[in-house]
Amino acid sequence: MPADQTDGTAGAHAVGATGHDGPAPTAATSGAATGSTGATATLAPGEGTEFRDRATVALADVPRVPGSKKPDPILVADGVVRRFGGLTAVDVQHVEIQRHAITALIGPNGAGKTTLFNLLTGFDRPDEGSWTFDGQTLSKVAAHKVARRGMVRTFQLTKALSRLTVIENMRLGAKKQRGEGILAALVKPLWAKEERENTARADDLLRRFKLDAKRADFAGSLSGGQRKLLEMARALMSEPQMVMLDEPMAGVNPALTQSLLGHVKDLREQGMTVLFVEHDMDMVRDISDWVIVMAQGTIVAEGPPDTVMADPAVIDAYLGGHHDEPLGDDDPLDEDHLHYRHEEDPAGTPPVDGHGATSTEGGTR
Ligand SMILES: Nc1ncnc2c1ncn2[C@@H]1O[C@H](COP(=O)(O)OP(=O)(O)OP(=O)(O)O)[C@@H](O)[C@H]1O
């Protein structure tokens, strides 16, 4: 099996969101998250602000300290430890992720961010620790079941199945796959309606992500940025409550950056919770409601983006004490301190449309 082929658990097979006591679904949450014509269908990506404003208010009084308690956490983890031989990659005493907010997980290379993602989503097993998602324990739950509970993820290296078409990839992400069962597969009425519904939903999402023109193309023919979009769209097929994005901007041509940013903001406006790992500090500052900083496996700081990026502990973690080198818009982290911001498009190909979804991206991490 080619390296980029997986069992489709990256956002696939989720059975749906469980109930919670957060805000009631709005027109935006009930419609757009299903890819149907909800309120956000009339909004450009990133235009809505209802949930951003709620998150800002909800997090205003949260102490800016590692492991701080949140008013409405969807994910709560305790004592999570992962060792590789003599190396402790993750040692998180306590962390809470606020529901309906966008939380960034940042930290220098090797801080343990991806390992923590892998643990929380069932792709790796911890040596110690436990966590709950929406009040239910998720530790020791397999990855595909984590997705069924409503928590899906994307990968640093995209997992689109390159020998399947874009629409086939999308169908793999659907939560209802009754035709997979041997008996059900023999009874066409049982799966034909579901397949029609899944295809309609997939087509709605492809339109939203401006991938509809690529519907019949092999995923392997897509550019790096388009694969990122496909993976995000596929994750939404399962109607998740929480989406975890591992370096969504890595390898993406700057021309597609705004489109991706808009889509991430959209997830929040549709009532989803987002946790993302990212090295691009402009993105972190632009879209995050809250930032969690890891270094050497532990959480060293938490807070709103501006507060965190001015925190000496964070600057220490990234820059090893070179405090004359600030984090922020005017001084993006360079390769001496972080491994990249964007991989440049070697061809310098311009976008075809305003969102750049049909442009050609350089990287294919
Ligand atoms: N499967 C593994 N076997 C051995 N060591 C590992 C394994 N996976 C991760 N590590 C080590 O654990 C530490 C944390 O790695 P991890 O990839 O989680 O960091 P990260 O913060 O995601 O880094 P980056 O920003 O570079 O992706 C690193 O020292 C890494 O080398």
The ligand as a Gaussian input file, in Angstrom:
#p B3LYP/6-31G(d) Opt

LIG

0 1
 N        7.653000       7.316000      17.130000
 C        8.626000       7.959000      17.770000
 N        9.727000       7.325000      18.200000
 C       10.698000       7.962000      18.870000
 N       10.670000       9.281000      19.153000
 C        9.597000       9.973000      18.737000
 C        8.533000       9.357000      18.032000
 N        7.603000      10.298000      17.756000
 C        8.066000      11.444000      18.270000
 N        9.269000      11.256000      18.846000
 C       10.071000      12.257000      19.533000
 O        9.208000      12.893000      20.473000
 C        9.505000      14.282000      20.533000
 C        8.254000      15.072000      20.233000
 O        7.971000      14.918000      18.838000
 P        6.697000      15.594000      18.163000
 O        6.704000      15.193000      16.740000
 O        5.485000      15.274000      18.956000
 O        7.036000      17.123000      18.319000
 P        6.308000      18.357000      17.625000
 O        6.158000      19.403000      18.664000
 O        5.090000      17.916000      16.924000
 O        7.430000      18.788000      16.586000
 P        7.264000      19.475000      15.130000
 O        6.811000      20.851000      15.372000
 O        8.646000      19.408000      14.581000
 O        6.285000      18.639000      14.347000
 C       10.641000      14.536000      19.549000
 O       11.858000      14.523000      20.245000
 C       10.535000      13.364000      18.605000
 O       11.798000      13.067000      18.050000

